[in-house]
Amino acid sequence: MARTRVVIIGGGFGGLNAARAFAGADVEVLLIDRTNHHLFQPLLYQVATTSLAPSEITAPIRWVLRKQKNVTTLLGTVERIDRRNRSVHVKGEVDPIHYDYLIVATGTRHAYFGRPEWETWAPGLKNVEDARRIRKRFLLAFERAEWEEDPAARQALLTFVVVGGGPTGVELAGVLPEMCRVAFRPDFRRIDTGRVRVILVEGGTRILPAFPPALSARAQRDLERLGVEVRTATMVTEIDEQGVVLGGGERILSQSVFWAAGNAASPLGATLDVPLERTGRVLVEPDLSLPGDPRVFVIGDLSAAALPGGGYVPSVAPAANQMGQHAAANILRLVRGAPSQPFRYFNKGDLATIGRHKAVASFGGGRIQMAGYFAWFMWLFIHIAYLIGFRNRLSVMLQWAYNYLFFERGVRLITETEDASMSRHPATIGRTGEFEARSAAAKAADAGQGGAR
């Protein structure tokens, strides 16, 4: 008799922890992912800002699961789920893959609030390719500023705009000033990297809205002491090759705009033909299964699992880890003929780092709050502990220690400099007269809209 087959789609935190939870079980597990590696996404911004190499926060999925003989890893992109026939359809494969039980853990992607064209000018940060793209744009800004003689064009190159005041946006904005003003300063002769301008734009009334208000205020003060301009209750109304336009018509000229403002659920959730939450997340039963279909579980960022007090389980790595383990345990219960159990989310707390010796931490639903040195060291320790593999932990720890002591960033490679995604920069800033004309036009447009600079 064939063993029960469990198919897991996605090798992120949720999918990988689900696969690990089947260790030693008498089931056949197929894990399908569009990449061959697991990514420690909380540190992705450090790849984008030259602190870490991609290899230090990734681990091959096959290597992670090498000791689990009941797990097979497949590289592929699932395009559609057919619940009626209990099968998944993989791009490029003629025959679908049958499942007895299915775990969907495909996460989220960038959301530009109905303006997908903004991605051209404001890349987001979800995978290694995104981090490399941002790192390249970031480093090329300094290289081109070194050539630029026009003061306005140079300042546009040295202006960085981060859209979104959640943990990713705050951590990205916080790391830029010290890196530019200290680490990069001795390396350039024609420009003063201390003149960089970093602007964090948040549409809500405060940054880090998931944290208690006091910690949000502390984080904003820390950012401002680092030299970051924090704009709260400010919406972005336009992004183009010149920079961004804010609510009220203010235009900020910048060649480096980074997006950390919104997420949309993986489109695979829509193929399940079940009710979705407004951002596309799948509304699940208390045990994380689909309504009316106990053989399919949706976990991680794609899952809209209700909390007892209202709202949904947050889209964070600890929640995905817990969901993966719980979905696997429920499947094993069902295989044995036992009923599944409801999911109980345990909030381990929230952490965000702002800069050297600056971080905020909240535990116990905000009952325990910390900021400063202790929160910063706790952030370092927890992130190292959760990395997969001893090599990655040791490598990241050594890199951080070296950066801390010598203010030096080691991963500063620019490759494929003729990439079309960056070709806009020479055309925009290479001709002083053209840039000045565009700047004057932008100012006139702002004045006509009643905007103030």
HUDAJO-V378994 format. One record per residue. N is the residue number from 1. SS is DSSP state (alpha for helix, beta for strand, coil for the rest). OMEGA is omega in radians with two decimals (* if undefined). Layout:
n->N ss->SS omega->OMEGA
n->N ss->SS omega->OMEGA
This chain:
n->1 ss->coil omega->-3.10
n->2 ss->coil omega->3.10
n->3 ss->coil omega->3.06
n->4 ss->beta omega->-3.13
n->5 ss->beta omega->3.06
n->6 ss->beta omega->3.08
n->7 ss->beta omega->3.09
n->8 ss->beta omega->3.10
n->9 ss->beta omega->3.12
n->10 ss->coil omega->-3.12
n->11 ss->coil omega->3.06
n->12 ss->coil omega->-3.10
n->13 ss->alpha omega->-3.10
n->14 ss->alpha omega->-3.09
n->15 ss->alpha omega->-3.11
n->16 ss->alpha omega->3.12
n->17 ss->alpha omega->3.04
n->18 ss->alpha omega->3.14
n->19 ss->alpha omega->3.13
n->20 ss->alpha omega->-3.10
n->21 ss->alpha omega->3.11
n->22 ss->coil omega->-3.13
n->23 ss->coil omega->3.11
n->24 ss->coil omega->-3.12
n->25 ss->coil omega->-3.13
n->26 ss->coil omega->3.07
n->27 ss->beta omega->3.05
n->28 ss->beta omega->-3.09
n->29 ss->beta omega->3.01
n->30 ss->beta omega->3.08
n->31 ss->beta omega->-3.11
n->32 ss->beta omega->3.09
n->33 ss->beta omega->-3.12
n->34 ss->coil omega->3.02
n->35 ss->coil omega->-3.13
n->36 ss->coil omega->-3.05
n->37 ss->beta omega->2.97
n->38 ss->beta omega->-3.08
n->39 ss->beta omega->3.03
n->40 ss->coil omega->-2.95
n->41 ss->alpha omega->-3.13
n->42 ss->alpha omega->3.14
n->43 ss->alpha omega->-3.11
n->44 ss->alpha omega->-3.14
n->45 ss->alpha omega->3.12
n->46 ss->alpha omega->2.97
n->47 ss->alpha omega->-3.14
n->48 ss->alpha omega->-3.08
n->49 ss->coil omega->2.94
n->50 ss->coil omega->3.13
n->51 ss->coil omega->-3.07
n->52 ss->coil omega->3.03
n->53 ss->coil omega->3.12
n->54 ss->alpha omega->-3.10
n->55 ss->alpha omega->-3.10
n->56 ss->alpha omega->3.12
n->57 ss->coil omega->3.09
n->58 ss->beta omega->3.08
n->59 ss->beta omega->3.11
n->60 ss->beta omega->-3.10
n->61 ss->alpha omega->3.13
n->62 ss->alpha omega->3.14
n->63 ss->alpha omega->-3.13
n->64 ss->alpha omega->-3.05
n->65 ss->coil omega->-3.00
n->66 ss->coil omega->-3.08
n->67 ss->coil omega->3.14
n->68 ss->coil omega->-3.05
n->69 ss->coil omega->3.13
n->70 ss->coil omega->-3.13
n->71 ss->beta omega->3.03
n->72 ss->beta omega->3.14
n->73 ss->beta omega->3.14
n->74 ss->beta omega->3.09
n->75 ss->beta omega->-3.14
n->76 ss->coil omega->3.14
n->77 ss->coil omega->3.11
n->78 ss->beta omega->-3.10
n->79 ss->beta omega->-3.03
n->80 ss->beta omega->3.06
n->81 ss->beta omega->3.13
n->82 ss->beta omega->-3.07
n->83 ss->coil omega->-3.13
n->84 ss->coil omega->-3.13
n->85 ss->coil omega->3.14
n->86 ss->coil omega->-3.12
n->87 ss->beta omega->3.06
n->88 ss->beta omega->-3.10
n->89 ss->beta omega->-3.08
n->90 ss->beta omega->-3.12
n->91 ss->coil omega->3.10
n->92 ss->coil omega->-3.14
n->93 ss->coil omega->-3.10
n->94 ss->coil omega->-3.06
n->95 ss->coil omega->3.07
n->96 ss->coil omega->3.12
n->97 ss->beta omega->-3.13
n->98 ss->beta omega->3.04
n->99 ss->coil omega->2.93
n->100 ss->coil omega->3.03
n->101 ss->beta omega->-3.06
n->102 ss->beta omega->3.01
n->103 ss->beta omega->-3.13
n->104 ss->beta omega->-3.08
n->105 ss->coil omega->-3.02
n->106 ss->coil omega->2.94
n->107 ss->coil omega->-3.07
n->108 ss->beta omega->3.07
n->109 ss->beta omega->-3.14
n->110 ss->beta omega->3.03
n->111 ss->coil omega->-3.10
n->112 ss->coil omega->3.03
n->113 ss->coil omega->3.10
n->114 ss->coil omega->3.13
n->115 ss->coil omega->-3.07
n->116 ss->alpha omega->3.14
n->117 ss->alpha omega->3.12
n->118 ss->alpha omega->-3.10
n->119 ss->alpha omega->3.11
n->120 ss->alpha omega->-3.06
n->121 ss->coil omega->-3.08
n->122 ss->beta omega->-3.11
n->123 ss->beta omega->3.07
n->124 ss->coil omega->-3.02
n->125 ss->coil omega->-3.12
n->126 ss->coil omega->-3.10
n->127 ss->coil omega->-3.08
n->128 ss->alpha omega->3.14
n->129 ss->alpha omega->3.07
n->130 ss->alpha omega->-3.11
n->131 ss->alpha omega->3.11
n->132 ss->alpha omega->3.13
n->133 ss->alpha omega->3.13
n->134 ss->alpha omega->3.12
n->135 ss->alpha omega->3.13
n->136 ss->alpha omega->3.13
n->137 ss->alpha omega->-3.14
n->138 ss->alpha omega->-3.11
n->139 ss->alpha omega->3.12
n->140 ss->alpha omega->3.09
n->141 ss->alpha omega->3.14
n->142 ss->alpha omega->3.13
n->143 ss->alpha omega->-3.13
n->144 ss->alpha omega->3.06
n->145 ss->alpha omega->3.11
n->146 ss->alpha omega->3.09
n->147 ss->alpha omega->-2.97
n->148 ss->coil omega->3.13
n->149 ss->coil omega->3.13
n->150 ss->coil omega->-3.08
n->151 ss->alpha omega->-3.12
n->152 ss->alpha omega->3.12
n->153 ss->alpha omega->3.12
n->154 ss->alpha omega->-3.13
n->155 ss->alpha omega->3.08
n->156 ss->alpha omega->3.11
n->157 ss->alpha omega->-3.11
n->158 ss->coil omega->3.08
n->159 ss->beta omega->-3.10
n->160 ss->beta omega->-3.13
n->161 ss->beta omega->3.08
n->162 ss->beta omega->-3.11
n->163 ss->beta omega->3.14
n->164 ss->coil omega->-3.06
n->165 ss->coil omega->3.02
n->166 ss->coil omega->-3.11
n->167 ss->alpha omega->-3.13
n->168 ss->alpha omega->-3.14
n->169 ss->alpha omega->-3.14
n->170 ss->alpha omega->-3.12
n->171 ss->alpha omega->3.10
n->172 ss->alpha omega->3.14
n->173 ss->alpha omega->-3.09
n->174 ss->alpha omega->-3.08
n->175 ss->alpha omega->-3.03
n->176 ss->alpha omega->-3.05
n->177 ss->alpha omega->-3.12
n->178 ss->alpha omega->-3.13
n->179 ss->alpha omega->-3.09
n->180 ss->alpha omega->-3.01
n->181 ss->alpha omega->-3.12
n->182 ss->alpha omega->-3.03
n->183 ss->alpha omega->-3.05
n->184 ss->coil omega->-2.94
n->185 ss->alpha omega->-3.11
n->186 ss->alpha omega->-2.96
n->187 ss->alpha omega->-3.05
n->188 ss->coil omega->-3.07
n->189 ss->coil omega->-3.03
n->190 ss->coil omega->-3.12
n->191 ss->coil omega->3.05
n->192 ss->coil omega->-3.09
n->193 ss->alpha omega->3.05
n->194 ss->alpha omega->-3.13
n->195 ss->alpha omega->3.12
n->196 ss->coil omega->3.11
n->197 ss->beta omega->-3.13
n->198 ss->beta omega->-3.09
n->199 ss->beta omega->3.08
n->200 ss->beta omega->-3.08
n->201 ss->beta omega->3.14
n->202 ss->coil omega->-3.11
n->203 ss->coil omega->3.13
n->204 ss->coil omega->-3.08
n->205 ss->coil omega->3.12
n->206 ss->coil omega->3.06
n->207 ss->coil omega->-3.11
n->208 ss->coil omega->-3.06
n->209 ss->coil omega->3.12
n->210 ss->coil omega->-3.14
n->211 ss->coil omega->3.03
n->212 ss->coil omega->-3.09
n->213 ss->alpha omega->-3.12
n->214 ss->alpha omega->3.12
n->215 ss->alpha omega->3.05
n->216 ss->alpha omega->3.13
n->217 ss->alpha omega->3.11
n->218 ss->alpha omega->3.13
n->219 ss->alpha omega->3.12
n->220 ss->alpha omega->3.10
n->221 ss->alpha omega->3.13
n->222 ss->alpha omega->3.11
n->223 ss->alpha omega->-3.11
n->224 ss->alpha omega->3.07
n->225 ss->alpha omega->3.06
n->226 ss->alpha omega->-3.14
n->227 ss->coil omega->3.12
n->228 ss->beta omega->3.03
n->229 ss->beta omega->-3.11
n->230 ss->beta omega->3.12
n->231 ss->beta omega->3.08
n->232 ss->coil omega->-3.10
n->233 ss->coil omega->-3.08
n->234 ss->coil omega->3.14
n->235 ss->coil omega->2.99
n->236 ss->beta omega->-3.10
n->237 ss->beta omega->3.14
n->238 ss->beta omega->3.00
n->239 ss->beta omega->3.12
n->240 ss->beta omega->-3.07
n->241 ss->coil omega->3.13
n->242 ss->coil omega->-3.09
n->243 ss->beta omega->-3.09
n->244 ss->beta omega->2.99
n->245 ss->beta omega->-3.13
n->246 ss->beta omega->3.09
n->247 ss->coil omega->-3.04
n->248 ss->coil omega->3.05
n->249 ss->coil omega->-3.14
n->250 ss->coil omega->3.10
n->251 ss->beta omega->3.06
n->252 ss->beta omega->3.12
n->253 ss->beta omega->-3.10
n->254 ss->coil omega->3.06
n->255 ss->coil omega->-3.10
n->256 ss->beta omega->3.10
n->257 ss->beta omega->-3.09
n->258 ss->beta omega->-2.99
n->259 ss->beta omega->3.08
n->260 ss->coil omega->-2.92
n->261 ss->coil omega->-3.05
n->262 ss->coil omega->3.13
n->263 ss->beta omega->3.01
n->264 ss->beta omega->-3.09
n->265 ss->beta omega->3.07
n->266 ss->coil omega->3.14
n->267 ss->alpha omega->3.13
n->268 ss->alpha omega->3.12
n->269 ss->alpha omega->-3.13
n->270 ss->alpha omega->-3.14
n->271 ss->alpha omega->3.13
n->272 ss->alpha omega->3.09
n->273 ss->coil omega->3.07
n->274 ss->coil omega->3.13
n->275 ss->coil omega->-3.13
n->276 ss->beta omega->3.01
n->277 ss->coil omega->-2.96
n->278 ss->coil omega->3.12
n->279 ss->coil omega->3.12
n->280 ss->coil omega->3.09
n->281 ss->coil omega->-3.05
n->282 ss->beta omega->3.07
n->283 ss->beta omega->-3.02
n->284 ss->beta omega->3.06
n->285 ss->coil omega->3.13
n->286 ss->coil omega->3.13
n->287 ss->coil omega->3.12
n->288 ss->coil omega->3.08
n->289 ss->beta omega->3.11
n->290 ss->beta omega->3.05
n->291 ss->coil omega->3.11
n->292 ss->coil omega->-3.13
n->293 ss->beta omega->-3.09
n->294 ss->beta omega->3.14
n->295 ss->beta omega->-3.09
n->296 ss->beta omega->3.13
n->297 ss->beta omega->3.10
n->298 ss->beta omega->-3.02
n->299 ss->coil omega->3.08
n->300 ss->alpha omega->-3.07
n->301 ss->alpha omega->3.14
n->302 ss->alpha omega->-3.03
n->303 ss->beta omega->2.99
n->304 ss->beta omega->-3.12
n->305 ss->coil omega->-3.05
n->306 ss->beta omega->3.03
n->307 ss->coil omega->-3.12
n->308 ss->coil omega->-3.10
n->309 ss->coil omega->-3.10
n->310 ss->coil omega->-3.09
n->311 ss->coil omega->-3.09
n->312 ss->beta omega->3.05
n->313 ss->coil omega->-3.06
n->314 ss->coil omega->3.14
n->315 ss->coil omega->-3.14
n->316 ss->coil omega->-3.07
n->317 ss->alpha omega->3.14
n->318 ss->alpha omega->3.11
n->319 ss->alpha omega->3.12
n->320 ss->alpha omega->3.10
n->321 ss->alpha omega->-3.12
n->322 ss->alpha omega->3.12
n->323 ss->alpha omega->3.14
n->324 ss->alpha omega->3.13
n->325 ss->alpha omega->-3.11
n->326 ss->alpha omega->3.12
n->327 ss->alpha omega->3.12
n->328 ss->alpha omega->3.13
n->329 ss->alpha omega->3.12
n->330 ss->alpha omega->3.11
n->331 ss->alpha omega->3.11
n->332 ss->alpha omega->3.06
n->333 ss->alpha omega->-3.12
n->334 ss->alpha omega->3.11
n->335 ss->alpha omega->3.13
n->336 ss->coil omega->-3.12
n->337 ss->coil omega->3.12
n->338 ss->coil omega->3.12
n->339 ss->coil omega->3.08
n->340 ss->coil omega->-3.10
n->341 ss->coil omega->3.11
n->342 ss->coil omega->-3.14
n->343 ss->coil omega->3.08
n->344 ss->coil omega->-3.12
n->345 ss->coil omega->3.06
n->346 ss->coil omega->-3.13
n->347 ss->coil omega->-3.12
n->348 ss->coil omega->3.11
n->349 ss->coil omega->-3.14
n->350 ss->beta omega->3.14
n->351 ss->beta omega->3.02
n->352 ss->beta omega->3.10
n->353 ss->beta omega->-3.11
n->354 ss->beta omega->-3.12
n->355 ss->beta omega->-3.13
n->356 ss->coil omega->3.14
n->357 ss->coil omega->-3.11
n->358 ss->beta omega->3.10
n->359 ss->beta omega->3.06
n->360 ss->beta omega->-3.12
n->361 ss->beta omega->3.13
n->362 ss->beta omega->-3.14
n->363 ss->beta omega->3.08
n->364 ss->coil omega->3.13
n->365 ss->coil omega->3.11
n->366 ss->coil omega->3.14
n->367 ss->coil omega->3.09
n->368 ss->beta omega->-3.11
n->369 ss->beta omega->3.12
n->370 ss->beta omega->3.08
n->371 ss->beta omega->3.08
n->372 ss->coil omega->-3.02
n->373 ss->alpha omega->-3.03
n->374 ss->alpha omega->3.11
n->375 ss->alpha omega->-3.14
n->376 ss->alpha omega->3.11
n->377 ss->alpha omega->3.10
n->378 ss->alpha omega->3.10
n->379 ss->alpha omega->3.13
n->380 ss->alpha omega->-3.07
n->381 ss->alpha omega->-3.08
n->382 ss->alpha omega->-3.12
n->383 ss->alpha omega->3.07
n->384 ss->alpha omega->-3.10
n->385 ss->alpha omega->-3.07
n->386 ss->alpha omega->3.05
n->387 ss->coil omega->3.14
n->388 ss->coil omega->3.06
n->389 ss->coil omega->3.14
n->390 ss->alpha omega->-3.13
n->391 ss->alpha omega->3.14
n->392 ss->alpha omega->3.14
n->393 ss->alpha omega->-3.13
n->394 ss->alpha omega->-3.12
n->395 ss->alpha omega->3.14
n->396 ss->alpha omega->3.14
n->397 ss->alpha omega->3.13
n->398 ss->alpha omega->3.10
n->399 ss->alpha omega->3.13
n->400 ss->alpha omega->3.13
n->401 ss->alpha omega->3.13
n->402 ss->alpha omega->3.11
n->403 ss->alpha omega->-3.11
n->404 ss->alpha omega->-3.07
n->405 ss->alpha omega->-2.97
n->406 ss->alpha omega->3.13
n->407 ss->coil omega->-3.09
n->408 ss->coil omega->3.10
n->409 ss->coil omega->-3.00
n->410 ss->coil omega->-3.01
n->411 ss->coil omega->-3.04
n->412 ss->coil omega->-3.12
n->413 ss->coil omega->2.99
n->414 ss->coil omega->3.12
n->415 ss->coil omega->3.12
n->416 ss->coil omega->-3.05
n->417 ss->coil omega->3.12
n->418 ss->coil omega->3.11
n->419 ss->coil omega->-3.09
n->420 ss->alpha omega->-3.12
n->421 ss->alpha omega->-3.13
n->422 ss->alpha omega->-3.02
n->423 ss->coil omega->-3.14
n->424 ss->alpha omega->-3.00
n->425 ss->alpha omega->3.11
n->426 ss->alpha omega->-3.12
n->427 ss->alpha omega->-3.07
n->428 ss->alpha omega->-2.99
n->429 ss->alpha omega->-3.04
n->430 ss->coil omega->-3.13
n->431 ss->coil omega->-3.02
n->432 ss->alpha omega->-3.10
n->433 ss->alpha omega->3.13
n->434 ss->alpha omega->-3.13
n->435 ss->alpha omega->-3.14
n->436 ss->alpha omega->3.13
n->437 ss->alpha omega->3.12
n->438 ss->alpha omega->3.12
n->439 ss->alpha omega->3.12
n->440 ss->alpha omega->3.13
n->441 ss->alpha omega->3.13
n->442 ss->alpha omega->3.13
n->443 ss->alpha omega->3.14
n->444 ss->alpha omega->3.11
n->445 ss->alpha omega->3.11
n->446 ss->alpha omega->-3.12
n->447 ss->alpha omega->3.14
n->448 ss->alpha omega->3.14
n->449 ss->coil omega->-3.14
n->450 ss->coil omega->-3.14
n->451 ss->coil omega->3.10
n->452 ss->coil omega->3.11
n->453 ss->coil omega->*
